[in-house]
Amino acid sequence: MRLTFLGTGTSSGVPVVGCDCATCRSDDPYDQRWRPSIFLELSDATRVLVDTTPDFRSQALKFGVTGLDLILFTHYHADHIMGLDDVRPFNFRQPGVIPCLGDAQTLAALRRVFSYVWDPTAPQGGGLPRLRLLEVMGRFSVGLTEVVPVPLLHGTHPILGYRVDNFAYLTDCSEIPAASWPLLEQLDVLVLDALRHRPHPTHFSLSEALEIAERLGARQTYFTHMCHDLPHAETCATLPPGVTLAYDGLVVEC
């Protein structure tokens, strides 16, 4: 399986509009972070997108996403869904609909925000996305691969992470419920939320993420959803072996 990080920043992205801090002014390309998303190419060549950020069009162009078989959603916040309409070019070039999987709240939000997609009276001239919404109820198969949803808390809000083989993606989280820890055993690659140094009510801080990474003991842990408080090179220099910040465009063989 091949993992590509399409975006590793927060809802504001980095650089932040109007900010003059050192990270936002940095010429290090690893300090430029689009909104958080990943793209998976499974062993049977199935192409899976996790979340459709407002940056999705630019992400797809820059990182060579040319086909799409499935979309997984972690939750319904704007930085994770607002690029959904940009999947239309894939619909134009490939047959059938694109399944979109998420929890019930996320699917309800997609129906509300993108109501024209499912409105039979909507004008058809511009071309609408062809999508099918499917609720995640438990483990499911994508081609030859089993996907395990991992319940998480984003503050008080329940969201989903996903485990695929020995890889897990846990973004936008501030707590791993007790029942979810057994779902994360024996990982090779872990991707984990690590917003900043200071505590935050809905995200793991860097120190909290380090504690979780140590407990889970994955062969390699990548942090994501970093704000401009965490410059890439400076922060990576402080991290232990087997732990690093991800960056936009990073490709990992899992």
Residue pairs with C-beta under 8 A, 6 or more apart in sequence:
1 40
1 41
1 42
1 43
1 145
1 164
1 165
1 167
1 253
1 254
2 40
2 41
2 251
2 252
2 253
2 254
3 38
3 39
3 40
3 167
3 189
3 191
3 251
3 252
3 253
3 254
4 38
4 39
4 40
4 41
4 63
4 65
4 249
4 250
4 251
4 252
5 37
5 38
5 222
5 224
5 246
5 247
5 248
5 249
5 250
5 251
5 252
6 34
6 37
6 38
6 39
6 53
6 55
6 56
6 59
6 60
6 63
6 65
6 248
7 13
7 33
7 34
7 35
7 36
7 37
7 53
7 55
7 59
7 248
8 33
8 34
8 36
8 224
8 225
8 226
8 245
8 246
8 247
8 248
8 250
9 33
9 34
9 35
9 36
9 225
9 226
9 227
9 248
10 33
10 35
10 36
10 79
10 195
10 225
10 226
10 227
11 35
11 77
11 78
11 79
12 227
13 33
13 34
13 35
13 55
14 23
14 24
14 31
14 32
14 33
14 226
14 227
14 228
15 23
15 24
15 25
15 31
15 32
15 228
16 24
16 227
16 228
19 228
21 228
22 231
23 31
23 228
23 229
23 230
23 231
24 31
24 228
26 32
26 231
28 231
28 232
28 233
29 247
29 248
30 232
30 233
30 245
30 247
30 248
31 228
31 231
31 232
32 248
33 226
33 247
33 248
34 53
34 55
34 58
34 59
34 248
35 53
35 54
35 55
35 79
35 80
36 51
36 53
36 79
36 80
36 171
36 172
36 224
36 225
37 49
37 50
37 51
37 52
37 53
37 55
37 56
37 59
37 80
38 49
38 50
38 51
38 169
38 191
39 47
39 48
39 49
39 50
39 63
39 65
40 47
40 48
40 49
40 50
40 164
41 47
41 48
42 48
42 142
42 143
42 144
42 145
42 164
43 144
43 145
44 143
44 144
44 145
46 69
46 70
46 142
46 143
46 145
47 65
47 67
47 68
47 69
47 70
48 69
48 70
48 71
48 72
48 142
48 164
49 56
49 65
49 68
49 70
49 71
49 72
50 71
50 72
50 73
50 74
50 162
50 169
51 71
51 72
51 73
51 74
51 80
51 81
51 171
52 71
52 73
52 80
52 81
52 82
52 83
52 84
52 86
52 87
53 59
53 79
53 80
53 82
53 83
54 78
54 79
54 82
54 83
55 83
56 83
56 84
56 86
56 87
57 83
57 86
59 65
59 248
60 66
60 86
62 249
63 248
63 249
67 90
67 93
67 94
68 87
68 90
68 94
68 98
69 98
70 98
70 99
70 100
70 101
70 142
71 84
71 87
71 98
71 99
71 100
71 101
71 131
72 101
72 102
72 147
72 162
73 80
73 81
73 100
73 101
73 102
73 103
73 106
73 110
73 160
74 80
74 102
74 106
74 159
74 160
74 161
74 162
74 169
74 171
74 172
75 102
75 103
75 105
75 106
75 154
75 157
75 159
75 160
75 172
76 102
76 105
76 106
76 108
76 109
76 110
77 172
80 172
81 106
81 109
81 110
81 113
82 113
84 100
84 110
84 113
84 114
84 129
84 131
85 114
85 129
87 98
87 129
87 131
88 127
88 128
88 129
90 98
91 97
91 98
91 127
91 129
91 130
92 127
96 130
97 130
97 131
97 132
98 129
98 130
98 131
98 132
99 131
99 132
99 134
100 107
100 110
100 131
100 132
100 133
100 134
101 134
101 135
101 136
101 140
102 110
102 133
102 135
102 136
102 160
103 135
103 136
103 158
103 159
103 160
104 135
105 158
107 133
107 134
107 135
110 133
111 118
111 133
114 129
116 122
116 128
117 128
117 129
117 131
122 128
136 149
136 160
138 149
139 146
139 147
139 148
139 149
140 146
140 147
141 147
142 164
145 164
145 165
146 164
146 165
147 162
147 163
147 164
148 162
148 163
148 164
148 183
149 160
149 161
149 162
149 163
150 160
150 161
150 162
150 163
150 168
150 170
150 176
150 180
150 183
150 184
151 158
151 159
151 160
151 161
151 177
151 179
151 180
152 158
152 159
152 160
152 161
152 170
152 172
152 173
152 175
152 176
152 177
152 180
153 159
153 173
153 174
153 175
153 176
153 177
154 172
154 173
154 174
154 202
154 203
155 174
155 201
155 202
157 202
159 172
159 173
161 168
161 169
161 170
161 171
161 173
161 180
162 168
162 169
163 169
163 183
163 184
163 187
164 254
165 254
166 186
166 187
166 188
166 189
166 254
167 187
167 188
167 189
167 190
167 191
167 254
168 183
168 184
168 187
168 189
168 190
168 191
168 218
169 191
170 176
170 184
170 190
170 191
170 192
170 193
171 191
171 192
171 193
171 224
171 225
172 193
172 202
172 203
172 225
173 192
173 193
173 203
173 204
174 193
174 200
174 201
174 202
174 203
174 204
176 184
176 212
184 190
184 216
185 216
187 216
187 217
187 218
187 219
188 218
188 219
188 220
188 254
189 218
189 219
189 220
189 221
189 222
189 252
189 254
190 213
190 216
190 218
190 220
190 221
190 222
191 221
191 222
191 223
191 224
191 246
192 204
192 209
192 212
192 213
192 221
192 222
192 223
192 224
193 203
193 204
193 209
193 223
193 224
193 225
194 203
194 204
194 205
194 206
194 208
194 209
194 210
194 223
194 224
194 225
194 226
194 230
194 245
195 203
195 204
195 205
195 206
195 225
195 226
195 227
195 229
196 203
196 205
196 206
196 226
196 227
196 229
196 230
197 205
197 206
197 207
197 229
197 230
198 205
198 229
199 205
199 208
203 225
204 212
206 223
206 230
206 235
209 223
210 239
210 240
210 243
213 221
213 242
213 243
218 242
219 242
220 242
220 243
220 244
220 252
221 242
221 243
221 244
222 244
222 245
222 246
222 250
222 252
223 243
223 244
223 245
223 246
224 245
224 246
226 235
226 245
230 245
232 245
232 247
235 245
236 244
236 245
239 245
